[in-house]
Amino acid sequence: MYEKLKEMICNYVEVEQDSIKPESRFMEDLGFTSFDFMSMLGEIEDEFDIEIDQHEAADIRTVQEAADYLERLSVK
């Protein structure tokens, strides 16, 4: 999930996959806007056929937090 997430991140912001670390923060480190982040969440929902809770998603700050959250959703 983490590697796929890194690929998707590169579709939204100008960063190299190698520079994305588990502790990278979407807004502060990777340059996401809230619109970018919400757009990516929509793509993730379509790609993995899952439903992301918007309130829970608002608490996600780092790439690892996002990967962990998506792992939990995909197991259900």
Backbone atoms as SQL, in Angstrom:
CREATE TABLE atoms (id INTEGER PRIMARY KEY, chain TEXT, resi INTEGER, resn TEXT, atom TEXT, x REAL, y REAL, z REAL);
INSERT INTO atoms VALUES
  (1, 'A', 1, 'MET', 'N', 0.832, -1.202, 0.000),
  (2, 'A', 1, 'MET', 'CA', 0.000, 0.000, 0.000),
  (3, 'A', 1, 'MET', 'C', 0.872, 1.259, 0.000),
  (4, 'A', 2, 'TYR', 'N', 1.948, 1.208, 0.763),
  (5, 'A', 2, 'TYR', 'CA', 2.831, 2.367, 0.882),
  (6, 'A', 2, 'TYR', 'C', 3.439, 2.738, -0.473),
  (7, 'A', 3, 'GLU', 'N', 3.927, 1.744, -1.218),
  (8, 'A', 3, 'GLU', 'CA', 4.550, 2.015, -2.517),
  (9, 'A', 3, 'GLU', 'C', 3.535, 2.566, -3.516),
  (10, 'A', 4, 'LYS', 'N', 2.331, 2.012, -3.522),
  (11, 'A', 4, 'LYS', 'CA', 1.272, 2.496, -4.419),
  (12, 'A', 4, 'LYS', 'C', 0.902, 3.938, -4.065),
  (13, 'A', 5, 'LEU', 'N', 0.854, 4.212, -2.782),
  (14, 'A', 5, 'LEU', 'CA', 0.538, 5.565, -2.319),
  (15, 'A', 5, 'LEU', 'C', 1.608, 6.552, -2.797),
  (16, 'A', 6, 'LYS', 'N', 2.874, 6.155, -2.735),
  (17, 'A', 6, 'LYS', 'CA', 3.946, 7.024, -3.216),
  (18, 'A', 6, 'LYS', 'C', 3.780, 7.329, -4.700),
  (19, 'A', 7, 'GLU', 'N', 3.398, 6.330, -5.486),
  (20, 'A', 7, 'GLU', 'CA', 3.157, 6.551, -6.916),
  (21, 'A', 7, 'GLU', 'C', 2.045, 7.577, -7.117),
  (22, 'A', 8, 'MET', 'N', 0.966, 7.426, -6.367),
  (23, 'A', 8, 'MET', 'CA', -0.179, 8.333, -6.506),
  (24, 'A', 8, 'MET', 'C', 0.190, 9.757, -6.097),
  (25, 'A', 9, 'ILE', 'N', 0.992, 9.889, -5.060),
  (26, 'A', 9, 'ILE', 'CA', 1.410, 11.214, -4.598),
  (27, 'A', 9, 'ILE', 'C', 2.099, 11.970, -5.730),
  (28, 'A', 10, 'CYS', 'N', 2.914, 11.271, -6.490),
  (29, 'A', 10, 'CYS', 'CA', 3.660, 11.911, -7.583),
  (30, 'A', 10, 'CYS', 'C', 2.749, 12.409, -8.704),
  (31, 'A', 11, 'ASN', 'N', 1.523, 11.926, -8.752),
  (32, 'A', 11, 'ASN', 'CA', 0.558, 12.423, -9.731),
  (33, 'A', 11, 'ASN', 'C', -0.003, 13.789, -9.329),
  (34, 'A', 12, 'TYR', 'N', 0.161, 14.161, -8.076),
  (35, 'A', 12, 'TYR', 'CA', -0.454, 15.389, -7.567),
  (36, 'A', 12, 'TYR', 'C', 0.539, 16.498, -7.253),
  (37, 'A', 13, 'VAL', 'N', 1.746, 16.142, -6.905),
  (38, 'A', 13, 'VAL', 'CA', 2.751, 17.157, -6.583),
  (39, 'A', 13, 'VAL', 'C', 4.068, 16.810, -7.253),
  (40, 'A', 14, 'GLU', 'N', 4.894, 17.827, -7.465),
  (41, 'A', 14, 'GLU', 'CA', 6.183, 17.656, -8.139),
  (42, 'A', 14, 'GLU', 'C', 7.241, 17.207, -7.145),
  (43, 'A', 15, 'VAL', 'N', 7.259, 15.907, -6.842),
  (44, 'A', 15, 'VAL', 'CA', 8.296, 15.341, -5.974),
  (45, 'A', 15, 'VAL', 'C', 8.765, 14.024, -6.580),
  (46, 'A', 16, 'GLU', 'N', 9.987, 13.660, -6.263),
  (47, 'A', 16, 'GLU', 'CA', 10.530, 12.371, -6.681),
  (48, 'A', 16, 'GLU', 'C', 10.063, 11.308, -5.691),
  (49, 'A', 17, 'GLN', 'N', 9.717, 10.128, -6.207),
  (50, 'A', 17, 'GLN', 'CA', 9.286, 9.053, -5.312),
  (51, 'A', 17, 'GLN', 'C', 10.316, 8.761, -4.234),
  (52, 'A', 18, 'ASP', 'N', 11.587, 8.832, -4.601),
  (53, 'A', 18, 'ASP', 'CA', 12.657, 8.531, -3.635),
  (54, 'A', 18, 'ASP', 'C', 12.700, 9.520, -2.481),
  (55, 'A', 19, 'SER', 'N', 12.175, 10.709, -2.694),
  (56, 'A', 19, 'SER', 'CA', 12.216, 11.719, -1.624),
  (57, 'A', 19, 'SER', 'C', 11.025, 11.599, -0.680),
  (58, 'A', 20, 'ILE', 'N', 10.058, 10.743, -0.987),
  (59, 'A', 20, 'ILE', 'CA', 8.885, 10.566, -0.125),
  (60, 'A', 20, 'ILE', 'C', 9.227, 9.545, 0.957),
  (61, 'A', 21, 'LYS', 'N', 9.157, 9.977, 2.186),
  (62, 'A', 21, 'LYS', 'CA', 9.478, 9.130, 3.339),
  (63, 'A', 21, 'LYS', 'C', 8.210, 8.882, 4.148),
  (64, 'A', 22, 'PRO', 'N', 8.202, 7.839, 4.987),
  (65, 'A', 22, 'PRO', 'CA', 7.010, 7.581, 5.810),
  (66, 'A', 22, 'PRO', 'C', 6.592, 8.791, 6.646),
  (67, 'A', 23, 'GLU', 'N', 7.583, 9.559, 7.114),
  (68, 'A', 23, 'GLU', 'CA', 7.272, 10.707, 7.970),
  (69, 'A', 23, 'GLU', 'C', 6.984, 11.981, 7.185),
  (70, 'A', 24, 'SER', 'N', 7.051, 11.924, 5.854),
  (71, 'A', 24, 'SER', 'CA', 6.749, 13.110, 5.034),
  (72, 'A', 24, 'SER', 'C', 5.315, 13.567, 5.280),
  (73, 'A', 25, 'ARG', 'N', 5.167, 14.859, 5.544),
  (74, 'A', 25, 'ARG', 'CA', 3.834, 15.432, 5.772),
  (75, 'A', 25, 'ARG', 'C', 3.299, 15.938, 4.433),
  (76, 'A', 26, 'PHE', 'N', 2.033, 15.665, 4.188),
  (77, 'A', 26, 'PHE', 'CA', 1.443, 16.024, 2.894),
  (78, 'A', 26, 'PHE', 'C', 1.540, 17.516, 2.612),
  (79, 'A', 27, 'MET', 'N', 1.107, 18.331, 3.528),
  (80, 'A', 27, 'MET', 'CA', 1.051, 19.781, 3.289),
  (81, 'A', 27, 'MET', 'C', 2.436, 20.422, 3.423),
  (82, 'A', 28, 'GLU', 'N', 3.077, 20.217, 4.556),
  (83, 'A', 28, 'GLU', 'CA', 4.309, 20.924, 4.869),
  (84, 'A', 28, 'GLU', 'C', 5.503, 20.447, 4.049),
  (85, 'A', 29, 'ASP', 'N', 5.641, 19.128, 3.857),
  (86, 'A', 29, 'ASP', 'CA', 6.832, 18.591, 3.198),
  (87, 'A', 29, 'ASP', 'C', 6.642, 18.338, 1.703),
  (88, 'A', 30, 'LEU', 'N', 5.457, 17.901, 1.321),
  (89, 'A', 30, 'LEU', 'CA', 5.235, 17.510, -0.070),
  (90, 'A', 30, 'LEU', 'C', 4.545, 18.583, -0.906),
  (91, 'A', 31, 'GLY', 'N', 4.011, 19.622, -0.246),
  (92, 'A', 31, 'GLY', 'CA', 3.427, 20.742, -0.980),
  (93, 'A', 31, 'GLY', 'C', 1.994, 20.536, -1.431),
  (94, 'A', 32, 'PHE', 'N', 1.287, 19.601, -0.798),
  (95, 'A', 32, 'PHE', 'CA', -0.124, 19.395, -1.136),
  (96, 'A', 32, 'PHE', 'C', -0.951, 20.589, -0.705),
  (97, 'A', 33, 'THR', 'N', -1.970, 20.907, -1.489),
  (98, 'A', 33, 'THR', 'CA', -3.025, 21.815, -1.030),
  (99, 'A', 33, 'THR', 'C', -4.153, 20.917, -0.530),
  (100, 'A', 34, 'SER', 'N', -5.111, 21.472, 0.167),
  (101, 'A', 34, 'SER', 'CA', -6.225, 20.626, 0.619),
  (102, 'A', 34, 'SER', 'C', -6.989, 20.069, -0.572),
  (103, 'A', 35, 'PHE', 'N', -7.052, 20.830, -1.659),
  (104, 'A', 35, 'PHE', 'CA', -7.729, 20.331, -2.861),
  (105, 'A', 35, 'PHE', 'C', -6.980, 19.125, -3.435),
  (106, 'A', 36, 'ASP', 'N', -5.642, 19.220, -3.516),
  (107, 'A', 36, 'ASP', 'CA', -4.835, 18.088, -3.995),
  (108, 'A', 36, 'ASP', 'C', -5.100, 16.849, -3.147),
  (109, 'A', 37, 'PHE', 'N', -5.097, 17.052, -1.844),
  (110, 'A', 37, 'PHE', 'CA', -5.253, 15.933, -0.918),
  (111, 'A', 37, 'PHE', 'C', -6.624, 15.274, -1.097),
  (112, 'A', 38, 'MET', 'N', -7.664, 16.081, -1.179),
  (113, 'A', 38, 'MET', 'CA', -9.014, 15.532, -1.331),
  (114, 'A', 38, 'MET', 'C', -9.164, 14.846, -2.693),
  (115, 'A', 39, 'SER', 'N', -8.553, 15.404, -3.725),
  (116, 'A', 39, 'SER', 'CA', -8.591, 14.777, -5.051),
  (117, 'A', 39, 'SER', 'C', -7.902, 13.417, -5.019),
  (118, 'A', 40, 'MET', 'N', -6.771, 13.354, -4.336),
  (119, 'A', 40, 'MET', 'CA', -6.052, 12.084, -4.235),
  (120, 'A', 40, 'MET', 'C', -6.886, 11.058, -3.461),
  (121, 'A', 41, 'LEU', 'N', -7.554, 11.500, -2.415),
  (122, 'A', 41, 'LEU', 'CA', -8.406, 10.574, -1.651),
  (123, 'A', 41, 'LEU', 'C', -9.514, 10.005, -2.534),
  (124, 'A', 42, 'GLY', 'N', -10.073, 10.846, -3.400),
  (125, 'A', 42, 'GLY', 'CA', -11.095, 10.366, -4.331),
  (126, 'A', 42, 'GLY', 'C', -10.543, 9.311, -5.270),
  (127, 'A', 43, 'GLU', 'N', -9.327, 9.538, -5.768),
  (128, 'A', 43, 'GLU', 'CA', -8.696, 8.554, -6.646),
  (129, 'A', 43, 'GLU', 'C', -8.417, 7.249, -5.891),
  (130, 'A', 44, 'ILE', 'N', -7.985, 7.364, -4.642),
  (131, 'A', 44, 'ILE', 'CA', -7.719, 6.176, -3.820),
  (132, 'A', 44, 'ILE', 'C', -8.998, 5.375, -3.616),
  (133, 'A', 45, 'GLU', 'N', -10.098, 6.082, -3.347),
  (134, 'A', 45, 'GLU', 'CA', -11.380, 5.385, -3.171),
  (135, 'A', 45, 'GLU', 'C', -11.735, 4.581, -4.421),
  (136, 'A', 46, 'ASP', 'N', -11.569, 5.195, -5.580),
  (137, 'A', 46, 'ASP', 'CA', -11.875, 4.508, -6.842),
  (138, 'A', 46, 'ASP', 'C', -10.930, 3.340, -7.091),
  (139, 'A', 47, 'GLU', 'N', -9.644, 3.584, -6.879),
  (140, 'A', 47, 'GLU', 'CA', -8.610, 2.586, -7.167),
  (141, 'A', 47, 'GLU', 'C', -8.761, 1.331, -6.303),
  (142, 'A', 48, 'PHE', 'N', -9.035, 1.540, -5.015),
  (143, 'A', 48, 'PHE', 'CA', -9.072, 0.422, -4.079),
  (144, 'A', 48, 'PHE', 'C', -10.480, -0.004, -3.686),
  (145, 'A', 49, 'ASP', 'N', -11.487, 0.661, -4.253),
  (146, 'A', 49, 'ASP', 'CA', -12.886, 0.358, -3.969),
  (147, 'A', 49, 'ASP', 'C', -13.165, 0.377, -2.464),
  (148, 'A', 50, 'ILE', 'N', -12.791, 1.493, -1.843),
  (149, 'A', 50, 'ILE', 'CA', -13.010, 1.679, -0.408),
  (150, 'A', 50, 'ILE', 'C', -13.703, 3.019, -0.187),
  (151, 'A', 51, 'GLU', 'N', -14.226, 3.200, 1.011),
  (152, 'A', 51, 'GLU', 'CA', -14.891, 4.453, 1.394),
  (153, 'A', 51, 'GLU', 'C', -14.055, 5.121, 2.478),
  (154, 'A', 52, 'ILE', 'N', -13.577, 6.319, 2.204),
  (155, 'A', 52, 'ILE', 'CA', -12.759, 7.058, 3.169),
  (156, 'A', 52, 'ILE', 'C', -13.645, 8.016, 3.937),
  (157, 'A', 53, 'ASP', 'N', -13.568, 7.946, 5.250),
  (158, 'A', 53, 'ASP', 'CA', -14.319, 8.851, 6.113),
  (159, 'A', 53, 'ASP', 'C', -13.613, 10.214, 6.115),
  (160, 'A', 54, 'GLN', 'N', -14.326, 11.251, 5.690),
  (161, 'A', 54, 'GLN', 'CA', -13.716, 12.577, 5.545),
  (162, 'A', 54, 'GLN', 'C', -13.189, 13.136, 6.871),
  (163, 'A', 55, 'HIS', 'N', -13.882, 12.825, 7.975),
  (164, 'A', 55, 'HIS', 'CA', -13.435, 13.324, 9.277),
  (165, 'A', 55, 'HIS', 'C', -12.137, 12.639, 9.698),
  (166, 'A', 56, 'GLU', 'N', -12.046, 11.338, 9.458),
  (167, 'A', 56, 'GLU', 'CA', -10.809, 10.621, 9.780),
  (168, 'A', 56, 'GLU', 'C', -9.685, 11.075, 8.856),
  (169, 'A', 57, 'ALA', 'N', -9.989, 11.288, 7.591),
  (170, 'A', 57, 'ALA', 'CA', -8.980, 11.715, 6.627),
  (171, 'A', 57, 'ALA', 'C', -8.403, 13.081, 7.005),
  (172, 'A', 58, 'ALA', 'N', -9.200, 13.921, 7.622),
  (173, 'A', 58, 'ALA', 'CA', -8.734, 15.254, 8.016),
  (174, 'A', 58, 'ALA', 'C', -7.627, 15.179, 9.063),
  (175, 'A', 59, 'ASP', 'N', -7.530, 14.062, 9.781),
  (176, 'A', 59, 'ASP', 'CA', -6.496, 13.901, 10.808),
  (177, 'A', 59, 'ASP', 'C', -5.198, 13.314, 10.256),
  (178, 'A', 60, 'ILE', 'N', -5.202, 12.902, 9.000),
  (179, 'A', 60, 'ILE', 'CA', -4.012, 12.299, 8.407),
  (180, 'A', 60, 'ILE', 'C', -3.023, 13.391, 8.029),
  (181, 'A', 61, 'ARG', 'N', -1.820, 13.275, 8.549),
  (182, 'A', 61, 'ARG', 'CA', -0.788, 14.279, 8.288),
  (183, 'A', 61, 'ARG', 'C', 0.387, 13.725, 7.486),
  (184, 'A', 62, 'THR', 'N', 0.764, 12.454, 7.726),
  (185, 'A', 62, 'THR', 'CA', 1.957, 11.904, 7.091),
  (186, 'A', 62, 'THR', 'C', 1.604, 10.776, 6.123),
  (187, 'A', 63, 'VAL', 'N', 2.566, 10.449, 5.279),
  (188, 'A', 63, 'VAL', 'CA', 2.380, 9.369, 4.308),
  (189, 'A', 63, 'VAL', 'C', 2.152, 8.046, 5.043),
  (190, 'A', 64, 'GLN', 'N', 2.889, 7.816, 6.134),
  (191, 'A', 64, 'GLN', 'CA', 2.714, 6.564, 6.886),
  (192, 'A', 64, 'GLN', 'C', 1.333, 6.492, 7.521),
  (193, 'A', 65, 'GLU', 'N', 0.840, 7.594, 8.054),
  (194, 'A', 65, 'GLU', 'CA', -0.513, 7.609, 8.626),
  (195, 'A', 65, 'GLU', 'C', -1.537, 7.259, 7.557),
  (196, 'A', 66, 'ALA', 'N', -1.345, 7.793, 6.351),
  (197, 'A', 66, 'ALA', 'CA', -2.274, 7.497, 5.251),
  (198, 'A', 66, 'ALA', 'C', -2.194, 6.021, 4.872),
  (199, 'A', 67, 'ALA', 'N', -0.986, 5.487, 4.764),
  (200, 'A', 67, 'ALA', 'CA', -0.817, 4.075, 4.400),
  (201, 'A', 67, 'ALA', 'C', -1.445, 3.170, 5.453),
  (202, 'A', 68, 'ASP', 'N', -1.223, 3.480, 6.732),
  (203, 'A', 68, 'ASP', 'CA', -1.805, 2.681, 7.822),
  (204, 'A', 68, 'ASP', 'C', -3.328, 2.731, 7.773),
  (205, 'A', 69, 'TYR', 'N', -3.876, 3.911, 7.560),
  (206, 'A', 69, 'TYR', 'CA', -5.331, 4.077, 7.484),
  (207, 'A', 69, 'TYR', 'C', -5.905, 3.257, 6.326),
  (208, 'A', 70, 'LEU', 'N', -5.250, 3.336, 5.169),
  (209, 'A', 70, 'LEU', 'CA', -5.738, 2.602, 3.995),
  (210, 'A', 70, 'LEU', 'C', -5.617, 1.090, 4.189),
  (211, 'A', 71, 'GLU', 'N', -4.577, 0.658, 4.863),
  (212, 'A', 71, 'GLU', 'CA', -4.424, -0.772, 5.180),
  (213, 'A', 71, 'GLU', 'C', -5.593, -1.248, 6.032),
  (214, 'A', 72, 'ARG', 'N', -5.937, -0.451, 7.047),
  (215, 'A', 72, 'ARG', 'CA', -7.065, -0.824, 7.928),
  (216, 'A', 72, 'ARG', 'C', -8.358, -0.902, 7.126),
  (217, 'A', 73, 'LEU', 'N', -8.584, 0.047, 6.221),
  (218, 'A', 73, 'LEU', 'CA', -9.813, 0.053, 5.429),
  (219, 'A', 73, 'LEU', 'C', -9.877, -1.136, 4.473),
  (220, 'A', 74, 'SER', 'N', -8.765, -1.486, 3.890),
  (221, 'A', 74, 'SER', 'CA', -8.786, -2.549, 2.877),
  (222, 'A', 74, 'SER', 'C', -8.937, -3.937, 3.498),
  (223, 'A', 75, 'VAL', 'N', -8.710, -4.045, 4.808),
  (224, 'A', 75, 'VAL', 'CA', -8.860, -5.335, 5.487),
  (225, 'A', 75, 'VAL', 'C', -10.315, -5.603, 5.827),
  (226, 'A', 76, 'LYS', 'N', -11.096, -4.554, 5.989),
  (227, 'A', 76, 'LYS', 'CA', -12.509, -4.707, 6.401),
  (228, 'A', 76, 'LYS', 'C', -13.322, -5.463, 5.377);
